[in-house]
Amino acid sequence: MAILKLKSETAAYPGKVVVKMGMMPRIPQPEMEGFGLHRYEWQGAHQGVQIYKIKWAGPEKELMSKGS
């Protein structure tokens, strides 16, 4: 029997849970993006999405762009 992992939890973000996107019947529009520092030019941009250099949560987060 296969075990399906529905969420992730990490000590790096206490109190936060990452829900696997495949669990949703429709994928919601992104609200923020992490790892913007490593973004490729060919990646599409989403209107109104905040882009963070690396982390999107926690005290170390650094905003690159507020979205347009």
C-alpha positions as a printed Julia matrix, in Angstrom:
68×3 Matrix{Float64}:
  0.0    0.0     0.0
  1.41   3.4    -1.01
  1.46   6.23    1.52
  0.29   9.56    0.12
  1.89  12.6     1.73
 -0.61  15.46    1.78
  1.39  18.15    3.53
  4.87  19.15    4.66
  5.94  20.73    7.93
  9.4   22.09    8.72
 11.13  23.57   11.75
 12.27  26.45    9.5
  8.68  27.76    9.43
  7.04  26.91   12.78
  3.27  27.07   12.71
  3.1   26.84    8.9
  2.0   23.87    6.81
  2.65  23.39    3.09
 -0.29  21.68    1.37
  0.56  19.73   -1.78
 -0.86  21.48   -4.84
 -2.2   18.27   -6.37
 -4.74  18.03   -3.51
 -6.75  20.95   -4.89
 -9.38  20.44   -7.59
 -8.29  23.76   -9.13
 -4.88  25.31   -8.67
 -5.36  28.81   -7.19
 -3.6   31.87   -8.58
 -0.28  32.45   -6.78
 -0.11  35.18   -4.13
  3.68  35.15   -3.68
  6.77  33.59   -5.18
  9.93  32.43   -3.45
 13.37  31.99   -5.01
 12.88  35.03   -7.3
 16.63  35.52   -7.27
 16.96  32.31   -9.33
 14.07  33.05  -11.73
 14.64  32.3   -15.42
 13.79  34.94  -18.04
 11.51  32.47  -19.84
  9.32  31.98  -16.77
  6.02  33.8   -17.0
  5.11  36.57  -14.57
  1.82  36.75  -12.69
  0.11  40.08  -12.13
 -0.06  41.17   -8.49
  2.29  38.44   -7.2
  4.9   39.47   -4.63
  8.34  38.08   -5.49
 10.85  37.35   -2.72
 14.6   36.81   -3.26
 14.75  33.43   -1.53
 12.4   32.91    1.43
  8.76  34.03    1.35
  8.18  33.61    5.09
 10.06  34.3     8.29
 12.16  37.24    9.44
 14.8   36.72    6.72
 12.39  37.27    3.81
 13.41  40.04    1.4
 10.92  41.44   -1.12
 12.22  41.9    -4.68
  9.02  43.05   -6.39
  5.47  43.84   -5.28
  4.01  42.68   -8.6
  2.29  44.86  -11.13
